């Protein structure tokens, strides 16, 4: 860990004063040349020590992320998938010899990934999503087929993989928002900005939860409560619908009492009609 400038400077001064040659020119004045010069050296040494610390942190993180066969290792491999690029023979590395950095980055279509080890069985669950117009979305069937082939190339022998690439879980909030009529209109729109700030707060909360993050009902209520013009909030109920993979369509509504992790890895909110704004 990098020392402070004062620690380094004091050590230089201590060594200087004890040196039989330098001790003769040592000046205790705060503006003495040797003292000022040693302070400049101390600043440079501290900067170098900080660079060493940062380098060590990065190396440790790289080793941690690339540890073979771990959940993080699987996640990094999936995020590194390049659609349209072939693999070098007998490896899991893509051939990028004739590609520009822009082409390589554009081919990385998997923008979000979560790898989960279920308790009930030995399959490894890999949830993925791309982005369309800034919103999370499933990839095309063609990309999914290519991704599944790629995963099969590097997965650990004997490990079964369950790839989830589907529409987001539909979140249906039933909320009573008690509003300040000087700030928020009866339709939930902020009078000054013209935006529905409660709806924006809900979407921002879900975005901040992160991919495959856990929705906590109490935290969602706090996010709504923090909106300018909201006096208090009561969440009567929150329901969710996620894709039934056998039927390939949304299933029945299920209540969320305390918390919930989306089956697809992310939530969609298409219906805010059950949010009531009351005074």
C-alpha positions as CSV (number, residue, x, y, z in Angstrom):
1,X,0.0,0.0,0.0
2,X,1.3,3.4,-1.0
3,X,2.8,5.5,1.8
4,X,1.7,9.1,2.3
5,X,3.9,11.9,1.0
6,X,4.6,13.0,4.6
7,X,5.8,9.5,5.6
8,X,8.1,9.4,2.6
9,X,9.4,12.9,3.1
10,X,10.1,12.3,6.8
11,X,12.0,9.2,6.0
12,X,14.2,11.0,3.4
13,X,14.9,13.8,5.9
14,X,15.8,11.3,8.6
15,X,18.2,9.5,6.3
16,X,19.6,12.9,5.2
17,X,20.3,14.1,8.7
18,X,22.0,10.9,9.7
19,X,24.2,10.8,6.6
20,X,27.7,12.2,7.4
21,X,28.0,13.9,4.0
22,X,24.5,15.3,3.5
23,X,24.1,16.2,7.2
24,X,26.4,19.1,6.7
25,X,24.2,20.7,4.1
26,X,20.9,19.8,5.7
27,X,18.8,22.8,6.6
28,X,15.9,22.6,9.0
29,X,14.2,25.6,7.5
30,X,10.9,24.8,5.8
31,X,12.2,26.6,2.7
32,X,15.6,25.0,2.6
33,X,16.6,23.8,-0.8
34,X,17.4,20.2,0.3
35,X,14.1,20.0,2.1
36,X,12.1,21.3,-0.9
37,X,13.9,19.1,-3.3
38,X,13.3,16.0,-1.1
39,X,9.6,16.9,-1.0
40,X,9.5,16.8,-4.8
41,X,11.2,13.4,-4.7
42,X,8.6,12.2,-2.1
43,X,5.7,13.2,-4.3
44,X,7.2,11.3,-7.2
45,X,7.9,8.2,-5.1
46,X,4.3,8.2,-3.8
47,X,2.9,8.5,-7.3
48,X,5.1,5.5,-8.3
49,X,3.9,3.5,-5.3
50,X,0.3,4.2,-6.3
51,X,0.9,3.0,-9.8
52,X,2.4,-0.2,-8.4
53,X,-0.7,-0.7,-6.2
54,X,-3.0,-0.2,-9.1
55,X,-1.0,-2.6,-11.2
56,X,-1.1,-5.3,-8.5
57,X,-4.9,-4.8,-8.1
58,X,-5.4,-5.3,-11.9
59,X,-3.2,-8.4,-12.0
60,X,-5.0,-10.0,-9.1
61,X,-8.4,-9.2,-10.7
62,X,-7.3,-10.7,-14.0
63,X,-6.2,-13.9,-12.3
64,X,-9.4,-14.0,-10.2
65,X,-11.6,-13.5,-13.3
66,X,-9.8,-16.0,-15.5
67,X,-9.6,-18.9,-13.0
68,X,-10.6,-21.8,-15.1
69,X,-14.1,-23.4,-14.7
70,X,-15.5,-20.8,-12.2
71,X,-18.8,-19.0,-12.6
72,X,-16.9,-15.8,-13.5
73,X,-14.8,-17.7,-16.0
74,X,-18.0,-18.9,-17.8
75,X,-19.5,-15.4,-17.7
76,X,-16.3,-13.8,-19.2
77,X,-16.3,-16.4,-22.0
78,X,-19.9,-15.7,-22.9
79,X,-19.4,-11.9,-22.9
80,X,-16.4,-12.4,-25.2
81,X,-18.5,-14.3,-27.8
82,X,-18.1,-12.8,-31.3
83,X,-21.0,-13.4,-33.6
84,X,-19.8,-14.1,-37.2
85,X,-16.2,-15.0,-36.2
86,X,-14.7,-18.5,-36.3
87,X,-12.6,-20.1,-33.6
88,X,-9.0,-21.1,-34.0
89,X,-8.7,-24.9,-34.4
90,X,-8.9,-26.8,-31.1
91,X,-9.2,-23.6,-29.1
92,X,-11.9,-21.3,-27.7
93,X,-10.2,-18.2,-29.1
94,X,-11.7,-16.3,-32.0
95,X,-9.7,-15.5,-35.1
96,X,-9.3,-11.8,-35.2
97,X,-6.2,-11.4,-37.4
98,X,-7.9,-9.4,-40.2
99,X,-10.5,-7.6,-38.1
100,X,-10.4,-4.0,-36.9
101,X,-11.0,-3.2,-33.2
102,X,-14.4,-1.7,-34.3
103,X,-15.4,-4.9,-36.0
104,X,-14.4,-7.0,-33.0
105,X,-16.4,-4.8,-30.6
106,X,-19.4,-4.8,-32.9
107,X,-19.4,-8.6,-33.0
108,X,-19.7,-8.9,-29.2
109,X,-23.5,-8.9,-29.3
110,X,-24.0,-10.4,-25.8
111,X,-24.2,-7.3,-23.6
112,X,-25.4,-8.9,-20.4
113,X,-24.7,-12.3,-18.9
114,X,-25.3,-14.1,-15.6
115,X,-24.2,-17.6,-14.6
116,X,-26.1,-19.4,-11.9
117,X,-25.5,-22.7,-10.2
118,X,-28.9,-24.1,-9.2
119,X,-29.3,-26.1,-6.0
120,X,-31.7,-28.6,-7.4
121,X,-29.7,-30.0,-10.3
122,X,-26.2,-30.1,-11.8
123,X,-27.0,-27.9,-14.9
124,X,-25.3,-24.5,-15.1
125,X,-27.8,-21.8,-16.0
126,X,-26.5,-19.1,-18.3
127,X,-28.8,-16.1,-18.8
128,X,-28.0,-13.7,-21.6
129,X,-29.4,-10.5,-23.2
130,X,-28.4,-8.0,-25.8
131,X,-29.5,-4.3,-26.1
132,X,-31.9,-2.7,-28.6
133,X,-32.3,1.1,-28.5
134,X,-30.8,1.2,-25.0
135,X,-33.2,-1.5,-23.7
136,X,-32.4,-5.1,-22.8
137,X,-33.8,-7.7,-25.2
138,X,-33.2,-11.3,-26.2
139,X,-30.9,-12.1,-29.1
140,X,-32.1,-13.5,-32.4
141,X,-32.6,-17.3,-32.8
142,X,-29.6,-17.3,-35.2
143,X,-27.3,-15.7,-32.6
144,X,-28.6,-18.1,-29.9
145,X,-27.7,-21.1,-32.1
146,X,-24.2,-19.7,-32.7
147,X,-23.8,-18.9,-29.0
148,X,-24.9,-22.4,-27.9
149,X,-22.4,-23.9,-30.3
150,X,-19.6,-21.7,-28.9
151,X,-20.5,-22.6,-25.3
152,X,-20.3,-26.2,-26.2
153,X,-16.8,-25.7,-27.4
154,X,-15.4,-24.4,-24.1
155,X,-17.7,-25.8,-21.4
156,X,-16.1,-28.2,-18.9
157,X,-16.6,-31.8,-19.8
158,X,-19.6,-33.3,-18.1
159,X,-21.2,-29.9,-17.4
160,X,-24.7,-29.5,-18.7
161,X,-25.6,-25.9,-19.7
162,X,-29.1,-24.4,-19.7
163,X,-29.0,-21.3,-21.9
164,X,-31.8,-18.8,-21.2
165,X,-32.3,-16.1,-23.9
166,X,-35.8,-14.8,-23.7
167,X,-38.1,-11.8,-23.3
168,X,-37.8,-10.0,-19.9
169,X,-40.1,-10.8,-17.0
170,X,-43.2,-8.6,-17.1
171,X,-43.5,-6.6,-13.9
172,X,-47.0,-5.4,-12.9
173,X,-47.0,-2.9,-10.0
174,X,-50.2,-2.0,-8.1
175,X,-49.2,1.2,-6.3
176,X,-51.0,4.1,-4.6
177,X,-48.8,7.2,-4.8
178,X,-49.8,10.1,-2.5
179,X,-48.8,13.2,-4.3
180,X,-48.1,16.8,-3.7
181,X,-50.6,18.5,-6.1
182,X,-48.3,21.5,-6.4
183,X,-45.6,19.3,-8.0
184,X,-47.3,16.2,-9.5
185,X,-50.5,16.3,-11.5
186,X,-53.4,13.8,-11.3
187,X,-51.9,11.9,-14.2
188,X,-48.6,11.4,-12.4
189,X,-46.8,14.0,-14.6
190,X,-44.4,16.4,-13.0
191,X,-45.9,19.8,-13.6
192,X,-42.6,21.5,-14.3
193,X,-40.8,18.9,-16.4
194,X,-43.7,17.2,-18.1
195,X,-42.3,13.8,-17.3
196,X,-43.8,11.0,-15.3
197,X,-41.1,10.9,-12.7
198,X,-42.6,7.9,-10.8
199,X,-42.5,5.7,-13.9
200,X,-38.9,6.9,-14.6
201,X,-37.9,6.1,-11.0
202,X,-39.3,2.5,-11.3
203,X,-37.4,2.0,-14.5
204,X,-34.2,3.5,-13.0
205,X,-34.5,1.2,-10.0
206,X,-34.8,-1.9,-12.2
207,X,-31.8,-0.7,-14.2
208,X,-29.7,-0.1,-11.1
209,X,-30.5,-3.6,-9.8
210,X,-28.4,-4.9,-12.6
211,X,-28.7,-8.0,-14.8
212,X,-30.1,-10.9,-12.8
213,X,-30.3,-8.6,-9.8
214,X,-32.8,-9.1,-7.0
215,X,-35.9,-6.9,-6.9
216,X,-36.7,-6.0,-3.3
217,X,-40.2,-4.6,-2.8
218,X,-39.2,-2.4,0.1
219,X,-36.3,-0.9,-1.9
220,X,-38.7,-0.2,-4.9
221,X,-41.0,1.6,-2.5
222,X,-38.1,3.7,-1.3
223,X,-37.1,4.6,-4.8
224,X,-40.7,5.8,-5.5
225,X,-40.8,7.7,-2.2
226,X,-37.6,9.6,-3.1
227,X,-39.3,11.2,-6.2
228,X,-39.9,14.9,-5.9
229,X,-43.6,15.5,-5.1
230,X,-44.3,12.1,-3.7
231,X,-45.6,12.4,-0.1
232,X,-45.8,8.7,0.6
233,X,-46.3,5.5,-1.2
234,X,-48.2,2.3,-0.6
235,X,-47.5,-0.8,-2.7
236,X,-50.6,-2.9,-2.6
237,X,-49.2,-5.7,-4.8
238,X,-46.6,-6.5,-7.3
239,X,-47.0,-9.3,-9.8
240,X,-44.7,-10.8,-12.3
241,X,-45.1,-12.9,-15.5
242,X,-42.2,-14.7,-17.1
243,X,-41.9,-16.9,-20.2
244,X,-43.1,-20.5,-19.8
245,X,-40.3,-22.1,-21.8
246,X,-42.3,-25.2,-22.8
247,X,-45.3,-23.1,-24.1
248,X,-42.9,-20.3,-25.3
249,X,-45.3,-17.6,-24.0
250,X,-45.9,-15.7,-20.8
251,X,-47.3,-17.7,-18.0
252,X,-49.7,-16.7,-15.2
253,X,-49.3,-13.8,-12.9
254,X,-47.4,-14.5,-9.7
255,X,-47.3,-12.2,-6.7
256,X,-44.0,-10.9,-5.3
257,X,-44.2,-10.6,-1.6
258,X,-40.7,-9.6,-0.6
259,X,-38.1,-10.1,-3.3
260,X,-37.7,-11.8,-6.7
261,X,-34.9,-12.6,-9.2
262,X,-36.2,-12.5,-12.8
263,X,-36.2,-15.8,-14.6
264,X,-34.9,-14.1,-17.8
265,X,-32.4,-12.0,-15.9
266,X,-34.2,-8.7,-16.4
267,X,-37.6,-7.0,-16.0
268,X,-39.9,-5.2,-18.4
269,X,-42.6,-2.8,-17.3
270,X,-45.1,-2.2,-20.1
271,X,-48.2,-1.3,-18.0
272,X,-48.3,1.5,-15.4
273,X,-52.1,1.7,-15.5
274,X,-52.4,0.2,-12.0
275,X,-50.5,3.1,-10.4
276,X,-53.0,5.5,-8.8
277,X,-52.1,9.1,-7.9
278,X,-54.1,10.3,-4.9
279,X,-53.9,13.4,-2.7
